[in-house]
Amino acid sequence: MASEINYQDGPDLSRRDVSPADDEPVRSPSSQRQSEYERFGGRTGSSFSQTLIHLLKGNIGTGLLGLPLAVKNAGLLVGPLSLLAMGIVAVHCMNLLVKCAHHLSAKLGKPFLSYGDAVEYGMENVPWLSRHSLWGRRVVNMFLNITQLGFCCVYFVFLSDNVKQVVETANGTTGNCHNNQTSVIVPSYNSRLYMLFFLPFIIVLVFIRNLKYLAPLSFVANISMCVSLVLIYYYCLTNIPYPINLPLAGRGIDYPLFFGTAIFAFEGIGVVLPLENKMQNPRNFTTVLYLGMGIVTTLYITLGTIGYIGFGEHIQGSITLNLPLCWLYQSVKLLYSFGIYITYALQFYVSAEILIPPAVARCGPRWALMVDLGIRAALVGLTCALAILIPELDLVISLVGSVSSSALALIFPPLLQIITFHNEGLKSWEIAKDIGISLIGFVGFVAGTYISIQEIVARNSIRHNSTNLYVG
């Protein structure tokens, strides 16, 4: 469930000087900067529970449903242990990002720093990097765009796969949820045609430029996805087969696919800084972070494990595709699909806010609206085209996770700590730890990307050969 918080979201205060209110006592410059930073949320900021909900929504989406297949790629023992380790490292990196942003904002007298801001100003701390600091912001924004548009590609594939399955099995769908088979399967259109069918509806959705108008639909979508997850958990827990004869460790060549899917699931690092600064009391954010990500990691491990145990070698790219073909679980697929449809607009909003304003600024007011809507339609068309080129849900998730999520969640935060605190007594073991985490992220980036692309090419070749044989 994506968060409504913009990854680049922040106050206008970050771009101008801030003066204390008339009734505030005079403070020293350093304490004034820190108080300005911490009072950004103020009385109108988010409460502890609201911030926790936003953090959960920012980390729970389609990636969760792909984790049973990820556990299959890693093994019944190695998979859950790897998810636990990745969750610990991901939370640590989120905390590093907040820590560095705090330090830099207090040092520069800015009440808010986005992810890109933090990397840019952190690079300015290193003399030989300072002249290239603007590229730090640009690289972060590039990966944010790749990540967000990659999520949107995944949503196209998810929608087409799930709706296609519901349509093809509609005639044989019954009220019996104890049998995962249907007697009547009516082949319908190729999944790519379903993507084209959804295209105009998604374009209309993203033409809603103000997220507050999506709030009612977003609320309904979140309820739908929550109900769906409860039913998915219920089915998995009540249908665990005995004995369990599954490999404890997967093939080594498949582990990079696990890495890509798992790091894709930990998708919420971009919302960390905006959420922390929107809290009424940002000092409590560390508690929110550990509590929220503890819940998220627990969900990931449990669903990934019981989903793999429940469906074994037959587990698909999304666990919804393995659910029984009865009306109850068909409705689960449709409910979750509706949630993903609305979530598309929320994820798309991030890239729109980065890419559209510079383009609109180059044209006159007369053409501003047309340029805005034209870019939105083009970006949606791009995500649809990429999804059509790679209509494999599990491989798209793994590729997006390997390419962009690994950089944002694992590679950049440790390096940011090094360049931020390198001349302020950073311990040697901390430097070694940061370099180690970044190297793990880089190896996952390279290996996950390579294996994902290799699998995409192999499956496309198999599909092409099968089509030729059928035509022949």
C-alpha positions as CSV (number, residue, x, y, z in Angstrom):
1,M,0.0,0.0,0.0
2,A,1.7,3.1,-1.1
3,S,2.0,6.1,1.0
4,E,0.4,9.4,0.0
5,I,3.6,11.1,1.3
6,N,5.6,12.5,-1.6
7,Y,9.2,11.3,-1.6
8,Q,10.3,14.9,-2.4
9,D,7.7,16.2,-0.1
10,G,8.8,18.9,2.3
11,P,8.0,22.4,3.4
12,D,8.7,25.6,1.6
13,L,10.8,26.4,4.7
14,S,13.6,24.3,3.3
15,R,14.1,26.9,0.6
16,R,13.9,30.1,2.7
17,D,14.9,31.5,6.0
18,V,12.7,30.9,9.0
19,S,12.2,33.3,11.8
20,P,11.1,32.3,15.3
21,A,7.6,33.3,16.4
22,D,7.4,36.5,18.4
23,D,6.5,34.7,21.6
24,E,9.5,32.3,21.4
25,P,12.5,32.9,23.5
26,V,15.8,33.9,21.8
27,R,18.1,30.9,21.3
28,S,21.6,30.4,20.2
29,P,22.0,29.8,16.4
30,S,22.6,26.1,16.7
31,S,19.7,25.5,19.1
32,Q,17.5,27.7,16.9
33,R,18.3,25.6,13.8
34,Q,17.6,22.4,15.6
35,S,14.3,23.7,17.1
36,E,13.2,24.9,13.7
37,Y,13.9,21.5,12.3
38,E,12.1,19.7,15.0
39,R,9.0,21.9,15.1
40,F,8.3,21.6,11.4
41,G,5.4,19.3,12.0
42,G,4.1,21.4,15.0
43,R,0.6,21.1,16.3
44,T,-0.7,20.3,12.8
45,G,1.8,17.5,12.3
46,S,1.1,13.8,12.3
47,S,0.6,11.9,15.5
48,F,2.5,8.8,16.5
49,S,-0.2,6.5,15.2
50,Q,-0.7,8.4,12.0
51,T,3.0,8.3,11.2
52,L,3.1,4.6,11.9
53,I,0.2,3.9,9.6
54,H,1.8,5.9,6.8
55,L,5.1,4.0,7.3
56,L,3.2,0.7,7.0
57,K,1.4,1.9,3.9
58,G,4.7,2.9,2.4
59,N,6.2,-0.6,2.7
60,I,3.3,-2.9,2.0
61,G,2.3,-3.4,-1.6
62,T,2.7,-5.9,-4.4
63,G,6.1,-6.8,-3.2
64,L,4.6,-8.6,-0.2
65,L,2.5,-10.9,-2.5
66,G,5.7,-11.9,-4.4
67,L,7.6,-13.0,-1.3
68,P,6.4,-16.6,-1.3
69,L,8.1,-17.1,-4.7
70,A,11.2,-15.3,-3.4
71,V,11.4,-17.7,-0.5
72,K,11.1,-20.6,-3.0
73,N,14.2,-19.1,-4.8
74,A,16.1,-19.0,-1.6
75,G,14.8,-22.0,0.3
76,L,12.5,-22.7,3.2
77,L,15.3,-22.0,5.8
78,V,17.6,-19.6,3.9
79,G,14.7,-17.5,2.7
80,P,13.1,-16.4,6.0
81,L,16.6,-16.0,7.6
82,S,17.6,-13.8,4.6
83,L,14.4,-11.7,4.9
84,L,15.2,-11.2,8.6
85,A,18.7,-10.1,7.9
86,M,17.6,-7.8,5.0
87,G,14.9,-6.3,7.3
88,I,17.5,-5.5,9.9
89,V,19.9,-3.9,7.4
90,A,17.1,-2.0,5.7
91,V,15.9,-0.5,9.0
92,H,19.5,0.4,9.9
93,C,19.9,2.2,6.5
94,M,16.7,4.1,7.1
95,N,18.0,5.2,10.4
96,L,21.3,6.2,8.9
97,L,19.4,8.4,6.4
98,V,17.5,10.1,9.1
99,K,20.6,10.6,11.2
100,C,22.5,12.2,8.3
101,A,19.6,14.4,7.3
102,H,19.3,15.6,11.0
103,H,23.0,16.4,11.1
104,L,23.1,18.2,7.8
105,S,19.9,20.2,8.4
106,A,21.2,21.4,11.8
107,K,24.5,22.3,10.3
108,L,23.0,24.2,7.3
109,G,20.1,25.8,9.2
110,K,17.5,24.0,7.1
111,P,14.4,22.6,8.7
112,F,13.9,19.9,6.1
113,L,16.1,17.9,3.7
114,S,14.8,15.4,1.1
115,Y,16.8,12.3,0.1
116,G,18.3,14.2,-2.8
117,D,19.1,17.2,-0.6
118,A,20.9,15.0,1.9
119,V,23.1,13.4,-0.7
120,E,23.9,16.7,-2.3
121,Y,24.9,18.5,0.9
122,G,26.7,15.4,2.2
123,M,28.9,15.5,-0.9
124,E,29.7,19.1,-0.3
125,N,31.4,17.9,2.9
126,V,34.1,16.2,0.8
127,P,36.3,18.6,-1.1
128,W,36.9,16.5,-4.1
129,L,33.2,15.7,-4.4
130,S,31.8,19.2,-3.7
131,R,32.0,20.4,-7.3
132,H,29.9,17.4,-8.4
133,S,27.4,17.6,-5.5
134,L,24.5,18.5,-7.7
135,W,24.9,15.2,-9.4
136,G,24.2,13.5,-6.1
137,R,20.7,15.0,-6.1
138,R,20.2,14.1,-9.7
139,V,21.3,10.5,-9.3
140,V,19.0,10.0,-6.3
141,N,16.1,11.6,-8.2
142,M,16.9,9.3,-11.2
143,F,16.7,6.2,-9.0
144,L,13.5,7.5,-7.4
145,N,12.0,7.9,-10.8
146,I,13.1,4.4,-11.9
147,T,11.7,2.9,-8.7
148,Q,8.4,4.7,-8.9
149,L,7.8,4.1,-12.6
150,G,9.0,0.5,-12.0
151,F,6.3,0.1,-9.4
152,C,3.8,1.4,-12.0
153,C,5.0,-1.2,-14.5
154,V,4.5,-4.0,-11.9
155,Y,1.0,-2.7,-11.2
156,F,0.1,-3.1,-14.9
157,V,1.3,-6.7,-14.9
158,F,-0.4,-7.4,-11.6
159,L,-3.7,-6.0,-12.8
160,S,-3.6,-7.9,-16.1
161,D,-2.6,-11.3,-14.5
162,N,-5.2,-11.2,-11.8
163,V,-8.1,-9.9,-13.8
164,K,-7.3,-12.3,-16.7
165,Q,-7.4,-15.2,-14.3
166,V,-10.8,-14.1,-12.9
167,V,-12.3,-13.7,-16.3
168,E,-11.0,-17.0,-17.7
169,T,-12.3,-19.0,-14.8
170,A,-15.6,-17.1,-14.2
171,N,-17.7,-19.9,-15.8
172,G,-16.2,-22.5,-13.5
173,T,-16.0,-20.5,-10.4
174,T,-18.1,-22.0,-7.5
175,G,-18.7,-21.5,-3.8
176,N,-16.4,-24.4,-2.9
177,C,-13.2,-23.0,-1.6
178,H,-11.7,-26.3,-0.6
179,N,-10.7,-27.2,-4.2
180,N,-8.1,-25.2,-6.0
181,Q,-9.3,-26.3,-9.4
182,T,-12.1,-25.3,-11.8
183,S,-13.7,-27.5,-14.3
184,V,-14.2,-24.8,-16.9
185,I,-11.4,-22.6,-18.1
186,V,-12.2,-20.3,-21.0
187,P,-9.1,-18.9,-22.6
188,S,-9.4,-15.1,-23.2
189,Y,-7.1,-12.5,-24.6
190,N,-3.4,-12.3,-24.1
191,S,-2.4,-10.5,-20.8
192,R,-0.9,-7.7,-22.9
193,L,-4.3,-6.8,-24.3
194,Y,-5.6,-6.5,-20.7
195,M,-2.8,-4.0,-20.1
196,L,-4.0,-2.0,-23.1
197,F,-7.6,-2.2,-21.7
198,F,-6.5,-0.7,-18.4
199,L,-4.4,2.0,-20.1
200,P,-7.1,4.7,-20.7
201,F,-8.6,4.1,-17.2
202,I,-5.2,4.7,-15.6
203,I,-4.5,7.8,-17.7
204,V,-7.8,9.3,-16.5
205,L,-6.8,8.4,-12.9
206,V,-3.5,10.2,-13.1
207,F,-5.1,13.3,-14.6
208,I,-6.3,13.9,-11.1
209,R,-3.5,16.2,-10.1
210,N,-4.4,16.9,-6.5
211,L,-4.1,13.9,-4.2
212,K,-6.8,15.2,-1.8
213,Y,-9.4,14.3,-4.4
214,L,-8.1,10.7,-4.3
215,A,-8.3,10.5,-0.5
216,P,-11.8,8.8,-0.4
217,L,-10.8,6.3,-3.0
218,S,-7.5,5.7,-1.3
219,F,-9.2,5.0,1.9
220,V,-11.5,2.4,0.3
221,A,-8.5,0.9,-1.6
222,N,-6.5,0.5,1.7
223,I,-9.5,-1.2,3.4
224,S,-9.9,-3.5,0.3
225,M,-6.2,-4.5,0.5
226,C,-6.3,-5.1,4.2
227,V,-9.3,-7.4,3.9
228,S,-7.6,-9.2,1.1
229,L,-4.5,-9.8,3.1
230,V,-6.5,-11.1,6.1
231,L,-8.2,-13.6,3.8
232,I,-4.9,-14.6,2.1
233,Y,-3.3,-15.2,5.6
234,Y,-6.4,-17.2,6.7
235,Y,-6.3,-19.5,3.6
236,C,-2.5,-20.1,3.9
237,L,-2.7,-20.8,7.7
238,T,-5.6,-23.2,7.3
239,N,-4.2,-25.1,4.4
240,I,-0.6,-26.0,5.4
241,P,0.1,-29.5,4.1
242,Y,1.8,-32.2,6.1
243,P,4.5,-33.4,5.9
244,I,6.4,-30.5,4.6
245,N,9.0,-31.7,2.0
246,L,10.5,-28.6,0.6
247,P,14.3,-27.8,0.1
248,L,15.8,-25.7,3.0
249,A,18.1,-24.0,0.5
250,G,17.4,-23.0,-3.1
251,R,19.8,-23.0,-6.0
252,G,22.6,-20.5,-5.8
253,I,21.7,-19.1,-9.3
254,D,18.2,-18.2,-8.1
255,Y,19.3,-16.3,-5.0
256,P,19.8,-13.0,-6.9
257,L,16.1,-13.3,-7.9
258,F,15.2,-13.6,-4.2
259,F,17.4,-10.5,-3.5
260,G,15.6,-8.4,-6.1
261,T,12.1,-9.4,-5.0
262,A,12.9,-8.9,-1.3
263,I,14.6,-5.5,-1.6
264,F,11.7,-4.5,-3.8
265,A,9.4,-5.3,-1.0
266,F,11.3,-3.0,1.4
267,E,10.2,-0.1,-0.8
268,G,9.6,2.6,1.8
269,I,12.9,4.3,2.4
270,G,11.9,7.3,0.3
271,V,9.0,8.2,2.7
272,V,11.2,8.1,5.8
273,L,12.4,11.7,5.8
274,P,9.0,13.3,5.0
275,L,7.3,11.3,7.6
276,E,9.9,12.2,10.3
277,N,9.5,15.9,9.6
278,K,5.7,15.8,9.6
279,M,5.5,14.4,13.1
280,Q,4.3,16.5,15.9
281,N,7.2,15.2,17.9
282,P,10.0,14.0,15.5
283,R,12.1,12.7,18.5
284,N,9.7,9.8,18.6
285,F,10.3,8.8,15.0
286,T,13.0,6.3,15.8
287,T,10.4,4.4,17.9
288,V,7.9,4.6,15.0
289,L,10.6,3.3,12.6
290,Y,11.6,0.3,14.6
291,L,8.0,-0.6,15.5
292,G,6.6,-0.1,12.0
293,M,9.5,-2.0,10.2
294,G,9.3,-4.7,12.8
295,I,5.7,-5.3,11.9
296,V,6.5,-5.1,8.2
297,T,9.4,-7.6,8.5
298,T,7.2,-10.0,10.5
299,L,4.5,-9.8,7.7
300,Y,7.1,-10.4,5.0
301,I,8.7,-13.4,6.8
302,T,5.4,-15.0,7.8
303,L,3.5,-14.6,4.4
304,G,6.6,-15.6,2.4
305,T,7.1,-18.7,4.5
306,I,3.5,-20.0,4.8
307,G,2.8,-19.0,1.2
308,Y,5.6,-21.2,0.0
309,I,4.7,-24.0,2.3
310,G,1.1,-23.9,1.2
311,F,1.7,-23.9,-2.5
312,G,5.2,-25.4,-2.8
313,E,6.8,-25.6,-6.2
314,H,3.6,-24.3,-7.8
315,I,3.8,-20.8,-6.2
316,Q,3.4,-18.0,-8.8
317,G,4.7,-14.5,-9.1
318,S,1.8,-13.2,-6.9
319,I,0.3,-15.5,-4.3
320,T,-3.2,-14.3,-5.3
321,L,-2.8,-16.3,-8.5
322,N,-2.6,-19.5,-6.4
323,L,-5.8,-18.9,-4.4
324,P,-8.7,-21.2,-4.9
325,L,-11.0,-20.5,-7.8
326,C,-14.1,-19.8,-5.7
327,W,-16.0,-16.6,-5.5
328,L,-14.6,-15.6,-2.1
329,Y,-11.0,-15.7,-3.3
330,Q,-11.8,-14.4,-6.7
331,S,-13.2,-11.4,-5.0
332,V,-9.9,-11.1,-3.1
333,K,-8.1,-10.8,-6.4
334,L,-10.5,-8.1,-7.5
335,L,-10.3,-6.2,-4.2
336,Y,-6.6,-6.2,-4.2
337,S,-6.5,-5.2,-7.9
338,F,-8.8,-2.2,-7.1
339,G,-6.3,-1.2,-4.4
340,I,-3.4,-1.5,-6.8
341,Y,-5.3,0.6,-9.4
342,I,-5.7,3.5,-7.0
343,T,-2.2,3.0,-5.6
344,Y,-0.9,3.5,-9.2
345,A,-1.8,7.2,-9.0
346,L,-0.1,7.6,-5.6
347,Q,3.1,6.0,-6.8
348,F,3.0,8.0,-10.1
349,Y,2.6,11.2,-8.2
350,V,6.2,11.0,-7.0
351,S,7.7,10.9,-10.5
352,A,5.2,13.5,-11.7
353,E,6.3,16.0,-9.1
354,I,9.9,15.5,-10.1
355,L,9.6,15.5,-13.9
356,I,6.6,17.8,-14.8
357,P,7.4,21.1,-13.0
358,P,10.6,21.7,-15.0
359,A,8.9,21.0,-18.3
360,V,5.9,23.2,-17.4
361,A,8.2,26.1,-16.4
362,R,9.7,26.1,-20.0
363,C,6.3,26.8,-21.6
364,G,3.9,29.7,-21.2
365,P,0.8,29.7,-18.9
366,R,-1.4,29.1,-22.0
367,W,0.2,25.6,-22.6
368,A,0.9,24.7,-19.0
369,L,-2.1,22.4,-18.5
370,M,-1.7,20.7,-21.9
371,V,2.0,20.0,-21.3
372,D,1.2,18.7,-17.8
373,L,-1.5,16.3,-19.0
374,G,0.5,15.3,-22.0
375,I,3.5,14.3,-19.9
376,R,1.3,12.4,-17.6
377,A,-0.3,10.4,-20.4
378,A,3.1,9.8,-22.0
379,L,4.6,8.5,-18.7
380,V,1.6,6.1,-18.2
381,G,2.0,5.0,-21.8
382,L,5.7,4.3,-21.1
383,T,5.0,2.2,-18.1
384,C,2.4,0.2,-20.0
385,A,4.8,-0.3,-22.9
386,L,7.5,-1.6,-20.6
387,A,5.0,-3.9,-18.9
388,I,3.9,-5.2,-22.3
389,L,7.6,-5.9,-23.2
390,I,8.1,-7.8,-19.9
391,P,4.8,-9.4,-18.9
392,E,6.4,-11.5,-16.2
393,L,5.3,-10.3,-12.7
394,D,8.1,-12.0,-10.7
395,L,10.9,-10.9,-13.1
396,V,9.7,-7.3,-13.3
397,I,9.6,-7.1,-9.5
398,S,13.1,-8.6,-9.2
399,L,14.5,-6.4,-11.9
400,V,13.1,-3.2,-10.4
401,G,14.2,-4.2,-7.0
402,S,17.7,-5.0,-8.2
403,V,18.2,-1.9,-10.3
404,S,16.8,0.8,-8.1
405,S,15.6,-0.3,-4.7
406,S,19.0,-1.8,-3.9
407,A,20.6,1.6,-4.6
408,L,18.2,3.6,-2.6
409,A,17.8,1.2,0.3
410,L,21.3,-0.3,0.7
411,I,24.0,1.5,-1.3
412,F,23.4,5.2,-0.8
413,P,22.6,5.5,3.0
414,P,25.9,3.9,4.2
415,L,27.9,6.0,1.8
416,L,26.0,9.1,2.9
417,Q,27.0,8.4,6.5
418,I,30.7,8.2,5.5
419,I,30.7,11.5,3.6
420,T,28.6,13.2,6.2
421,F,30.7,12.3,9.2
422,H,34.1,11.5,7.7
423,N,35.8,14.5,9.4
424,E,33.8,14.2,12.7
425,G,35.2,11.2,14.4
426,L,33.6,8.4,12.5
427,K,35.0,5.2,13.9
428,S,36.9,2.8,11.6
429,W,34.5,-0.1,12.4
430,E,31.6,2.1,11.3
431,I,33.3,2.9,8.0
432,A,34.0,-0.8,7.5
433,K,30.4,-1.7,8.2
434,D,29.1,1.0,5.9
435,I,31.4,-0.1,3.1
436,G,30.3,-3.7,3.7
437,I,26.6,-2.9,3.4
438,S,27.1,-0.9,0.3
439,L,29.2,-3.7,-1.3
440,I,26.4,-6.2,-0.5
441,G,23.9,-3.8,-2.1
442,F,26.2,-3.4,-5.2
443,V,26.7,-7.1,-5.6
444,G,22.9,-7.6,-5.3
445,F,22.4,-4.8,-7.8
446,V,24.7,-6.4,-10.4
447,A,23.8,-10.1,-9.9
448,G,20.1,-9.4,-9.5
449,T,19.9,-7.3,-12.6
450,Y,22.0,-9.8,-14.7
451,I,20.0,-12.9,-13.6
452,S,16.6,-11.0,-14.0
453,I,17.5,-9.9,-17.6
454,Q,18.8,-13.4,-18.4
455,E,15.5,-15.0,-17.2
456,I,13.5,-12.4,-19.1
457,V,15.3,-13.2,-22.3
458,A,15.0,-17.0,-21.7
459,R,11.2,-16.8,-21.0
460,N,10.6,-14.6,-24.0
461,S,12.5,-17.1,-26.2
462,I,10.4,-20.0,-24.8
463,R,7.2,-18.1,-25.4
464,H,8.2,-17.1,-28.9
465,N,9.1,-20.8,-29.7
466,S,5.8,-22.0,-28.3
467,T,3.9,-19.4,-30.4
468,N,5.7,-20.6,-33.5
469,L,4.9,-24.2,-32.8
470,Y,1.2,-23.3,-32.2
471,V,1.0,-21.4,-35.4
472,G,2.8,-24.1,-37.3
